[in-house]
Amino acid sequence: MHFTEKHLLIQLAKTWNNLDTSFIEHFLAEDFTYESQWVITPIQGKDNFLPYLKSKFQAIESAI
C-alpha cells in the first residue's frame, strides 16, 4: 500500500495530538534514526525510538 506525504503527516499529527505512538509505529523503518537538539546522541532504530517517545508522552501526560 502506498501512502502519501499528507497521510503520513496526518498520522504524525495524530501521534502527538493523542500522545500515542501507535499511529506511526508501522510507518517507521527498522533502521530509523532520530536526532534532536534535546537528545545528546542520535537514537538508532525503531526499537530504541519508540520507547523513548512513549516515555516522553508519559512525562507530558503526567504534567497535564
For each residue, the residues with C-beta under 8 A, 3 or more apart:
1:
2:
3: 7 8 27
4: 7 8
5: 8 9
6: 9 10
7: 3 4 10 11
8: 3 4 5 11 12 27
9: 5 6 12 13
10: 6 7 13 14
11: 7 8 14 15 23 24 27
12: 8 9 15 16 23 24
13: 9 10 16 17
14: 10 11 17 18 20 23
15: 11 12 18 19 20 21 22 23 24 53
16: 12 13 19
17: 13 14
18: 14 15 23
19: 15 16 57 60 61
20: 14 15 23 57
21: 15 24 25 50 53 54 57
22: 15 25
23: 11 12 14 15 18 20
24: 11 12 15 21 27 28
25: 21 22 28 46 50
26:
27: 3 8 11 24
28: 24 25 32 46 49 50
29: 32 46
30: 45 46 47
31: 44 45 46
32: 28 29 45 46 49
33: 42 43 44 45
34: 39 42 43 49 52
35: 39 42 43
36: 39
37:
38:
39: 34 35 36 42 43 52
40:
41:
42: 33 34 35 39
43: 33 34 35 39 48 49 52
44: 31 33 48
45: 30 31 32 33 48 49
46: 25 28 29 30 31 32 49 50
47: 30 50 51
48: 43 44 45 51 52
49: 28 32 34 43 45 46 52 53
50: 21 25 28 46 47 53 54
51: 47 48 54 55
52: 34 39 43 48 49 55 56
53: 15 21 49 50 56 57
54: 21 50 51 57 58
55: 51 52 58 59
56: 52 53 59 60
57: 19 20 21 53 54 60 61
58: 54 55 61 62
59: 55 56 62 63
60: 19 56 57 63 64
61: 19 57 58 64
62: 58 59
63: 59 60
64: 60 61
